[in-house]
Amino acid sequence: MALSETTLDTDLSVHSTFASRYVRTSLPRFKIPDNSIPKEAAFQIINDELMLDGNPRLNLASFVTTWMEPECDKLIMASINKNYVDMDEYPVTTELQNRCVNMIAHLFNAPLGESEAAVGVGTVGSSEAIMLAGLAFKRKWQNRRKAEGKPYDKPNIVTGANVQVCWEKFARYFEVELKEVKLREDYYVMDPEKAVEMVDENTICVAAILGSTLNGEFEDVKRLNDLLAEKNKETGWDTPIHVDAASGGFIAPFLHPELEWDFRLPWVKSINVSGHKYGLVYAGIGWVIWRSKEDLPEELIFHINYLGADQPTFTLNFSKGSSQVIAQYYQLIRMGFQGYKNVMENCRDNMIVLKDSLEQTGRFNIVSKDVGVPLVAFSLKDSSQHNEFELSDMLRRYGWIVPAYTMPPDAQHVTVLRVVIREDFSRTLAERLVNDIQKVLQELDALPSKPKVSICGDDNKVVVKKTALETQREVTTVWRKFVMERKKMNGVC
Amino acid sequence: MVLSKLASESDVSVHCTFASRYVRESLPRYKMLENSIPKEAAFQIINDELMLDGKPRLNLASFVTTWMEPECDKLIMDAMNKNYVDMDEYPVTTELQNRCVNMIAHLFNAPLGDSEAAIGVGTVGSSEAIMLAGLAFKRKWQNKRKAEGKPHDKPNIVTGANVQVCWEKFARYFEVELKEVKLREGYYVMDPKKAVEMVDENTICVAAILGSTLNGEFEDVKLLNDLLLEKNKVTGWDTPIHVDAASGGFIAPFLWPELEWDFRLPLVKSINVSGHKYGLVYAGVGWVIWRSKEDLPEELIFHINYLGTNQPTFTLNFSKGSSQIIAQYYQLIRLGYEGYRNVMENCHQNAIVLKEGLEKTGRFNIVSKEIGVPLVAFSLKDNTRHTEFEIAEMLRRFGWIVPAYTMPADAQHVTVLRVVIREDFSRTLAERLVLDITKVLHDLDSLPAKINARMSVVAEQKNGTVVKKTAIETQREITTYWKNFVMA
């Protein structure tokens, strides 16, 4: 029998991935490779490179859920190939979305009759939700101004300088002016009085945040509502409120049910919440609820016949996966009110443990409040020798990702570190984190202080003669800090 | 030993789900329940209800991928808890996106230097991609008009009436006028000549579709480019082109590489493609590529410090899952050029098999073309007795989801059925489908024509004559009439 030369064949099927030639070739970066490679090789190569990503569960910067029960993972995988927008083909999935909308609307005390359907929609996140809400306000305001025969070319929105970047995106992309209420030291949220002062006839809405990204604080929506109600009585402008409850929407109803911030306040016309934050679902789901049909102009809703039957659609995205919607429904029925309350209470208790331990070190000021999103924002009492950015850097070595950032105007001189307590951040981890922070403090204390660089970016003044190497090191360090600080834009949230 | 009454405890932990009380209670629809329920019960209840959804792989209406290799499923599950937007925390995932952008840009012949990075971004789908591209055009046009001191309050965009709804959304949400080139019977895409005629000084761009949703046809982008070049020379308006290659972007380069539709044409400034259509990834990823930096105004890009370090962001969505991006990269390196070509050739062949099977029945006109997205759009030669909508309905009984819809203006009298051939629609399935369609035709032929009911009810409306019928006949008529009315 002739031994045919089929080395290629054995190469593919017999060699284990790490014995094959695929791990010797450089992965393509700019162009699609000409040939296919075996699926095992593709999987292994990508999987291995991804090992160098941060560990999602140790990412204490993010509010977004990083753990779900395996049963839910099963449901997610099973629906990964369902295109959510095919309402006619997947009527059950569509109905699950509707049930979620209704449940969340009731959670927010929307004024609905017994079997009245809520007005709302699932989105990819709070960014899309906010853009939809903003669009609705803009269109409503334009229609009203047209009816009154007044100019409608300069709409604006009033918010605090602490808003998340999606409001700025909304403003810039949809050509609405953003009027920001500046912050000040020790007051890191929007001041309701100042906000109402800024309202004029072109204001399409005032946006309040329930759970500021910077320090987790809840803005005083009730006060805003009362002040705005007075102003509206005088002016007749009927300026409405939108509550950005991206984080707080799934916290306040469970931990602080007596806090009035939602549709119980008459001027609140729409609310958005991130399902993927404290809704306890993986990234990719948000919700926007309107108070009533009147608050969502019909002309913004498209009725299409794309796939064979009438489908109403009012979202920016069209095709997307169904998994997160199903996962949200799973959480709502699996946990129920009690379950969510328990999770939020755990988060809050762990937050207090972390906060107390940090206070005990005697080196930190706590910037976050007790009532708010369970997070701890803290800054060094003395940042002259070493600053928060260095702390953040050194914590990375232990695996923790703890972000440091400066406050927006007019409090740019304040730098904070922020740890978000999510569902899966147990007490054990909290204690370990404090331990590691203390180690880092000790290490920093032992290091010589770095040359001072002012935040305004002035050139460093080096007076003492140093060796070439020392100078080099100094220069690189200074430049690194300079660049990092210059990059801290006002879009901090 | 005292047997304490722990009925509720044994209830929860011992009973199998279907023995427990959870499957006896009605699921909440409007309000959250007060208590939690066990995870097994939650899983089972939802899983079971979802059984009544259509089967994704038999959904022949959709272009969106419904199958991926198990290895990729593994990668997807592992990346499920990674929030894509955390660039600093997940630098590898961010880089995978950049690699995909570069690869796709090269696939579209973007004029890039050797190690020059392409300009583009991953989105949730073509809708977002198109909105971003449209925004870039709008802003560029506005800046140009401001510099010229001319009015910039009435931007418009020229497209065919066959555009997908996201263009209409873009137009309405971003306050741009949509100037649609009407279709006509037998010509279901945008006519380049008419399109160029409609271009005026307020036109921010002309949008051409590579792979019309209705019948899969590729529009003649080259002709559009040449005509627009001439007009631009005359007017000096520099009107650009955007190619909506949502479906076609991953087909044309592999099946018809000589077809010029991409950045090889100088006026094409941006292209979008759906990763989740013929990019062969599950729903949730699209791509938009710009020709060069000049085509994406810097002021639209936000530099934020949300999570501790500088992150440039120009997308409508912020937080989202990383799974689909990783899956797209997997496909690009796993399949490579030859793999994609093989898949597209298979789809193309299976489309031909289906088309020929349908033609053999002698009952259908084929409305789709050979060159285009692998799909078969067909209408009844004679739809006086039964309509395409009835065929679609009856096919459901066999498990197939085949949509029927009417063409947009000015061809609204034409109704088509459309079958999309995806990667996972094998020849066996194609043959089975033809068999089932033949069965349906058979069944319909033996049914009385519904037309009488429709015509007589219409006649009633027109001249007020009342035809006496029994109560049940009238009821049936009314329901059928309304059904046809609503569905059409």
HADDOCK unambig.tbl for C-alpha pairs under 7 A between the chains (distance, minus, plus):
assign (segid A and resid 29 and name CA) (segid B and resid 99 and name CA) 5.02 0.50 0.50
assign (segid A and resid 30 and name CA) (segid B and resid 99 and name CA) 5.98 0.50 0.50
assign (segid A and resid 30 and name CA) (segid B and resid 102 and name CA) 4.93 0.50 0.50
assign (segid A and resid 30 and name CA) (segid B and resid 103 and name CA) 4.93 0.50 0.50
assign (segid A and resid 31 and name CA) (segid B and resid 102 and name CA) 6.72 0.50 0.50
assign (segid A and resid 31 and name CA) (segid B and resid 103 and name CA) 4.35 0.50 0.50
assign (segid A and resid 31 and name CA) (segid B and resid 106 and name CA) 6.10 0.50 0.50
assign (segid A and resid 32 and name CA) (segid B and resid 103 and name CA) 5.41 0.50 0.50
assign (segid A and resid 32 and name CA) (segid B and resid 332 and name CA) 6.23 0.50 0.50
assign (segid A and resid 32 and name CA) (segid B and resid 333 and name CA) 6.71 0.50 0.50
assign (segid A and resid 32 and name CA) (segid B and resid 336 and name CA) 5.70 0.50 0.50
assign (segid A and resid 32 and name CA) (segid B and resid 337 and name CA) 6.26 0.50 0.50
assign (segid A and resid 33 and name CA) (segid B and resid 333 and name CA) 6.50 0.50 0.50
assign (segid A and resid 33 and name CA) (segid B and resid 336 and name CA) 4.88 0.50 0.50
assign (segid A and resid 33 and name CA) (segid B and resid 337 and name CA) 6.08 0.50 0.50
assign (segid A and resid 34 and name CA) (segid B and resid 336 and name CA) 5.28 0.50 0.50
assign (segid A and resid 34 and name CA) (segid B and resid 337 and name CA) 4.64 0.50 0.50
assign (segid A and resid 34 and name CA) (segid B and resid 338 and name CA) 5.97 0.50 0.50
assign (segid A and resid 35 and name CA) (segid B and resid 335 and name CA) 6.88 0.50 0.50
assign (segid A and resid 35 and name CA) (segid B and resid 336 and name CA) 4.94 0.50 0.50
assign (segid A and resid 35 and name CA) (segid B and resid 337 and name CA) 5.94 0.50 0.50
assign (segid A and resid 35 and name CA) (segid B and resid 338 and name CA) 5.36 0.50 0.50
assign (segid A and resid 35 and name CA) (segid B and resid 339 and name CA) 6.90 0.50 0.50
assign (segid A and resid 36 and name CA) (segid B and resid 333 and name CA) 6.95 0.50 0.50
assign (segid A and resid 36 and name CA) (segid B and resid 334 and name CA) 5.36 0.50 0.50
assign (segid A and resid 36 and name CA) (segid B and resid 335 and name CA) 4.31 0.50 0.50
assign (segid A and resid 36 and name CA) (segid B and resid 336 and name CA) 4.70 0.50 0.50
assign (segid A and resid 36 and name CA) (segid B and resid 338 and name CA) 6.32 0.50 0.50
assign (segid A and resid 36 and name CA) (segid B and resid 339 and name CA) 5.56 0.50 0.50
assign (segid A and resid 37 and name CA) (segid B and resid 334 and name CA) 5.07 0.50 0.50
assign (segid A and resid 37 and name CA) (segid B and resid 335 and name CA) 6.53 0.50 0.50
assign (segid A and resid 38 and name CA) (segid B and resid 334 and name CA) 6.60 0.50 0.50
assign (segid A and resid 39 and name CA) (segid B and resid 71 and name CA) 6.67 0.50 0.50
assign (segid A and resid 39 and name CA) (segid B and resid 334 and name CA) 6.14 0.50 0.50
assign (segid A and resid 40 and name CA) (segid B and resid 71 and name CA) 6.89 0.50 0.50
assign (segid A and resid 42 and name CA) (segid B and resid 330 and name CA) 6.36 0.50 0.50
assign (segid A and resid 42 and name CA) (segid B and resid 333 and name CA) 6.82 0.50 0.50
assign (segid A and resid 42 and name CA) (segid B and resid 334 and name CA) 5.42 0.50 0.50
assign (segid A and resid 43 and name CA) (segid B and resid 71 and name CA) 5.92 0.50 0.50
assign (segid A and resid 43 and name CA) (segid B and resid 72 and name CA) 6.74 0.50 0.50
assign (segid A and resid 47 and name CA) (segid B and resid 75 and name CA) 6.89 0.50 0.50
assign (segid A and resid 49 and name CA) (segid B and resid 92 and name CA) 6.98 0.50 0.50
assign (segid A and resid 50 and name CA) (segid B and resid 92 and name CA) 5.94 0.50 0.50
assign (segid A and resid 50 and name CA) (segid B and resid 93 and name CA) 6.93 0.50 0.50
assign (segid A and resid 52 and name CA) (segid B and resid 92 and name CA) 6.67 0.50 0.50
assign (segid A and resid 53 and name CA) (segid B and resid 89 and name CA) 6.67 0.50 0.50
assign (segid A and resid 53 and name CA) (segid B and resid 90 and name CA) 4.61 0.50 0.50
assign (segid A and resid 53 and name CA) (segid B and resid 91 and name CA) 5.97 0.50 0.50
assign (segid A and resid 53 and name CA) (segid B and resid 92 and name CA) 5.58 0.50 0.50
assign (segid A and resid 54 and name CA) (segid B and resid 89 and name CA) 5.21 0.50 0.50
assign (segid A and resid 54 and name CA) (segid B and resid 90 and name CA) 5.45 0.50 0.50
assign (segid A and resid 56 and name CA) (segid B and resid 81 and name CA) 6.67 0.50 0.50
assign (segid A and resid 56 and name CA) (segid B and resid 82 and name CA) 5.94 0.50 0.50
assign (segid A and resid 61 and name CA) (segid B and resid 307 and name CA) 5.84 0.50 0.50
assign (segid A and resid 65 and name CA) (segid B and resid 81 and name CA) 6.93 0.50 0.50
assign (segid A and resid 66 and name CA) (segid B and resid 81 and name CA) 4.70 0.50 0.50
assign (segid A and resid 67 and name CA) (segid B and resid 81 and name CA) 6.62 0.50 0.50
assign (segid A and resid 71 and name CA) (segid B and resid 39 and name CA) 6.63 0.50 0.50
assign (segid A and resid 71 and name CA) (segid B and resid 40 and name CA) 6.87 0.50 0.50
assign (segid A and resid 71 and name CA) (segid B and resid 43 and name CA) 5.92 0.50 0.50
assign (segid A and resid 72 and name CA) (segid B and resid 43 and name CA) 6.75 0.50 0.50
assign (segid A and resid 75 and name CA) (segid B and resid 47 and name CA) 6.89 0.50 0.50
assign (segid A and resid 80 and name CA) (segid B and resid 282 and name CA) 6.74 0.50 0.50
assign (segid A and resid 81 and name CA) (segid B and resid 56 and name CA) 6.62 0.50 0.50
assign (segid A and resid 81 and name CA) (segid B and resid 65 and name CA) 6.95 0.50 0.50
assign (segid A and resid 81 and name CA) (segid B and resid 66 and name CA) 4.71 0.50 0.50
assign (segid A and resid 81 and name CA) (segid B and resid 67 and name CA) 6.63 0.50 0.50
assign (segid A and resid 81 and name CA) (segid B and resid 282 and name CA) 5.64 0.50 0.50
assign (segid A and resid 81 and name CA) (segid B and resid 283 and name CA) 6.76 0.50 0.50
assign (segid A and resid 82 and name CA) (segid B and resid 56 and name CA) 5.88 0.50 0.50
assign (segid A and resid 83 and name CA) (segid B and resid 64 and name CA) 6.99 0.50 0.50
assign (segid A and resid 83 and name CA) (segid B and resid 283 and name CA) 5.66 0.50 0.50
assign (segid A and resid 89 and name CA) (segid B and resid 53 and name CA) 6.69 0.50 0.50
assign (segid A and resid 89 and name CA) (segid B and resid 54 and name CA) 5.19 0.50 0.50
assign (segid A and resid 90 and name CA) (segid B and resid 53 and name CA) 4.61 0.50 0.50
assign (segid A and resid 90 and name CA) (segid B and resid 54 and name CA) 5.42 0.50 0.50
assign (segid A and resid 91 and name CA) (segid B and resid 53 and name CA) 5.96 0.50 0.50
assign (segid A and resid 92 and name CA) (segid B and resid 50 and name CA) 5.96 0.50 0.50
assign (segid A and resid 92 and name CA) (segid B and resid 52 and name CA) 6.69 0.50 0.50
assign (segid A and resid 92 and name CA) (segid B and resid 53 and name CA) 5.53 0.50 0.50
assign (segid A and resid 93 and name CA) (segid B and resid 50 and name CA) 6.95 0.50 0.50
assign (segid A and resid 99 and name CA) (segid B and resid 29 and name CA) 4.98 0.50 0.50
assign (segid A and resid 99 and name CA) (segid B and resid 30 and name CA) 5.94 0.50 0.50
assign (segid A and resid 102 and name CA) (segid B and resid 30 and name CA) 4.89 0.50 0.50
assign (segid A and resid 102 and name CA) (segid B and resid 31 and name CA) 6.72 0.50 0.50
assign (segid A and resid 103 and name CA) (segid B and resid 30 and name CA) 4.94 0.50 0.50
assign (segid A and resid 103 and name CA) (segid B and resid 31 and name CA) 4.40 0.50 0.50
assign (segid A and resid 103 and name CA) (segid B and resid 32 and name CA) 5.63 0.50 0.50
assign (segid A and resid 106 and name CA) (segid B and resid 31 and name CA) 6.11 0.50 0.50
assign (segid A and resid 124 and name CA) (segid B and resid 317 and name CA) 6.95 0.50 0.50
assign (segid A and resid 124 and name CA) (segid B and resid 320 and name CA) 6.87 0.50 0.50
assign (segid A and resid 125 and name CA) (segid B and resid 317 and name CA) 6.73 0.50 0.50
assign (segid A and resid 125 and name CA) (segid B and resid 319 and name CA) 6.29 0.50 0.50
assign (segid A and resid 127 and name CA) (segid B and resid 316 and name CA) 6.80 0.50 0.50
assign (segid A and resid 127 and name CA) (segid B and resid 317 and name CA) 5.49 0.50 0.50
assign (segid A and resid 127 and name CA) (segid B and resid 318 and name CA) 6.10 0.50 0.50
assign (segid A and resid 128 and name CA) (segid B and resid 316 and name CA) 6.63 0.50 0.50
assign (segid A and resid 128 and name CA) (segid B and resid 317 and name CA) 5.90 0.50 0.50
assign (segid A and resid 174 and name CA) (segid B and resid 174 and name CA) 6.13 0.50 0.50
assign (segid A and resid 282 and name CA) (segid B and resid 80 and name CA) 6.73 0.50 0.50
assign (segid A and resid 282 and name CA) (segid B and resid 81 and name CA) 5.64 0.50 0.50
assign (segid A and resid 283 and name CA) (segid B and resid 81 and name CA) 6.75 0.50 0.50
assign (segid A and resid 283 and name CA) (segid B and resid 83 and name CA) 5.61 0.50 0.50
assign (segid A and resid 283 and name CA) (segid B and resid 319 and name CA) 6.23 0.50 0.50
assign (segid A and resid 283 and name CA) (segid B and resid 320 and name CA) 4.78 0.50 0.50
assign (segid A and resid 283 and name CA) (segid B and resid 321 and name CA) 4.92 0.50 0.50
assign (segid A and resid 284 and name CA) (segid B and resid 319 and name CA) 6.41 0.50 0.50
assign (segid A and resid 284 and name CA) (segid B and resid 320 and name CA) 4.19 0.50 0.50
assign (segid A and resid 284 and name CA) (segid B and resid 321 and name CA) 5.55 0.50 0.50
assign (segid A and resid 305 and name CA) (segid B and resid 405 and name CA) 6.87 0.50 0.50
assign (segid A and resid 307 and name CA) (segid B and resid 61 and name CA) 5.89 0.50 0.50
assign (segid A and resid 307 and name CA) (segid B and resid 403 and name CA) 5.77 0.50 0.50
assign (segid A and resid 308 and name CA) (segid B and resid 403 and name CA) 4.57 0.50 0.50
assign (segid A and resid 308 and name CA) (segid B and resid 404 and name CA) 5.10 0.50 0.50
assign (segid A and resid 308 and name CA) (segid B and resid 405 and name CA) 5.23 0.50 0.50
assign (segid A and resid 309 and name CA) (segid B and resid 487 and name CA) 6.31 0.50 0.50
assign (segid A and resid 316 and name CA) (segid B and resid 127 and name CA) 6.79 0.50 0.50
assign (segid A and resid 316 and name CA) (segid B and resid 128 and name CA) 6.63 0.50 0.50
assign (segid A and resid 317 and name CA) (segid B and resid 124 and name CA) 6.97 0.50 0.50
assign (segid A and resid 317 and name CA) (segid B and resid 125 and name CA) 6.74 0.50 0.50
assign (segid A and resid 317 and name CA) (segid B and resid 127 and name CA) 5.47 0.50 0.50
assign (segid A and resid 317 and name CA) (segid B and resid 128 and name CA) 5.89 0.50 0.50
assign (segid A and resid 318 and name CA) (segid B and resid 127 and name CA) 6.08 0.50 0.50
assign (segid A and resid 319 and name CA) (segid B and resid 125 and name CA) 6.28 0.50 0.50
assign (segid A and resid 319 and name CA) (segid B and resid 283 and name CA) 6.25 0.50 0.50
assign (segid A and resid 319 and name CA) (segid B and resid 284 and name CA) 6.50 0.50 0.50
assign (segid A and resid 320 and name CA) (segid B and resid 124 and name CA) 6.86 0.50 0.50
assign (segid A and resid 320 and name CA) (segid B and resid 283 and name CA) 4.79 0.50 0.50
assign (segid A and resid 320 and name CA) (segid B and resid 284 and name CA) 4.27 0.50 0.50
assign (segid A and resid 321 and name CA) (segid B and resid 283 and name CA) 4.93 0.50 0.50
assign (segid A and resid 321 and name CA) (segid B and resid 284 and name CA) 5.58 0.50 0.50
assign (segid A and resid 330 and name CA) (segid B and resid 42 and name CA) 6.35 0.50 0.50
assign (segid A and resid 332 and name CA) (segid B and resid 32 and name CA) 6.45 0.50 0.50
assign (segid A and resid 333 and name CA) (segid B and resid 32 and name CA) 6.70 0.50 0.50
assign (segid A and resid 333 and name CA) (segid B and resid 33 and name CA) 6.81 0.50 0.50
assign (segid A and resid 333 and name CA) (segid B and resid 36 and name CA) 6.97 0.50 0.50
assign (segid A and resid 333 and name CA) (segid B and resid 42 and name CA) 6.83 0.50 0.50
assign (segid A and resid 334 and name CA) (segid B and resid 36 and name CA) 5.34 0.50 0.50
assign (segid A and resid 334 and name CA) (segid B and resid 37 and name CA) 5.06 0.50 0.50
assign (segid A and resid 334 and name CA) (segid B and resid 38 and name CA) 6.59 0.50 0.50
assign (segid A and resid 334 and name CA) (segid B and resid 39 and name CA) 6.14 0.50 0.50
assign (segid A and resid 334 and name CA) (segid B and resid 42 and name CA) 5.44 0.50 0.50
assign (segid A and resid 335 and name CA) (segid B and resid 35 and name CA) 6.87 0.50 0.50
assign (segid A and resid 335 and name CA) (segid B and resid 36 and name CA) 4.28 0.50 0.50
assign (segid A and resid 335 and name CA) (segid B and resid 37 and name CA) 6.52 0.50 0.50
assign (segid A and resid 336 and name CA) (segid B and resid 32 and name CA) 5.65 0.50 0.50
assign (segid A and resid 336 and name CA) (segid B and resid 33 and name CA) 4.94 0.50 0.50
assign (segid A and resid 336 and name CA) (segid B and resid 34 and name CA) 5.33 0.50 0.50
assign (segid A and resid 336 and name CA) (segid B and resid 35 and name CA) 4.98 0.50 0.50
assign (segid A and resid 336 and name CA) (segid B and resid 36 and name CA) 4.70 0.50 0.50
assign (segid A and resid 337 and name CA) (segid B and resid 32 and name CA) 6.32 0.50 0.50
assign (segid A and resid 337 and name CA) (segid B and resid 33 and name CA) 6.11 0.50 0.50
assign (segid A and resid 337 and name CA) (segid B and resid 34 and name CA) 4.71 0.50 0.50
assign (segid A and resid 337 and name CA) (segid B and resid 35 and name CA) 6.03 0.50 0.50
assign (segid A and resid 338 and name CA) (segid B and resid 34 and name CA) 5.79 0.50 0.50
assign (segid A and resid 338 and name CA) (segid B and resid 35 and name CA) 5.20 0.50 0.50
assign (segid A and resid 338 and name CA) (segid B and resid 36 and name CA) 6.22 0.50 0.50
assign (segid A and resid 339 and name CA) (segid B and resid 35 and name CA) 6.84 0.50 0.50
assign (segid A and resid 339 and name CA) (segid B and resid 36 and name CA) 5.52 0.50 0.50
assign (segid A and resid 403 and name CA) (segid B and resid 307 and name CA) 5.78 0.50 0.50
assign (segid A and resid 403 and name CA) (segid B and resid 308 and name CA) 4.57 0.50 0.50
assign (segid A and resid 404 and name CA) (segid B and resid 308 and name CA) 5.19 0.50 0.50
assign (segid A and resid 405 and name CA) (segid B and resid 308 and name CA) 5.39 0.50 0.50
assign (segid A and resid 487 and name CA) (segid B and resid 310 and name CA) 5.90 0.50 0.50
assign (segid A and resid 488 and name CA) (segid B and resid 305 and name CA) 6.03 0.50 0.50
assign (segid A and resid 488 and name CA) (segid B and resid 310 and name CA) 6.94 0.50 0.50
assign (segid A and resid 489 and name CA) (segid B and resid 304 and name CA) 6.37 0.50 0.50
assign (segid A and resid 489 and name CA) (segid B and resid 305 and name CA) 6.62 0.50 0.50
assign (segid A and resid 491 and name CA) (segid B and resid 304 and name CA) 5.09 0.50 0.50
assign (segid A and resid 491 and name CA) (segid B and resid 305 and name CA) 6.26 0.50 0.50
assign (segid A and resid 492 and name CA) (segid B and resid 304 and name CA) 6.14 0.50 0.50
assign (segid A and resid 492 and name CA) (segid B and resid 305 and name CA) 4.88 0.50 0.50
assign (segid A and resid 492 and name CA) (segid B and resid 306 and name CA) 5.43 0.50 0.50
assign (segid A and resid 493 and name CA) (segid B and resid 306 and name CA) 5.51 0.50 0.50
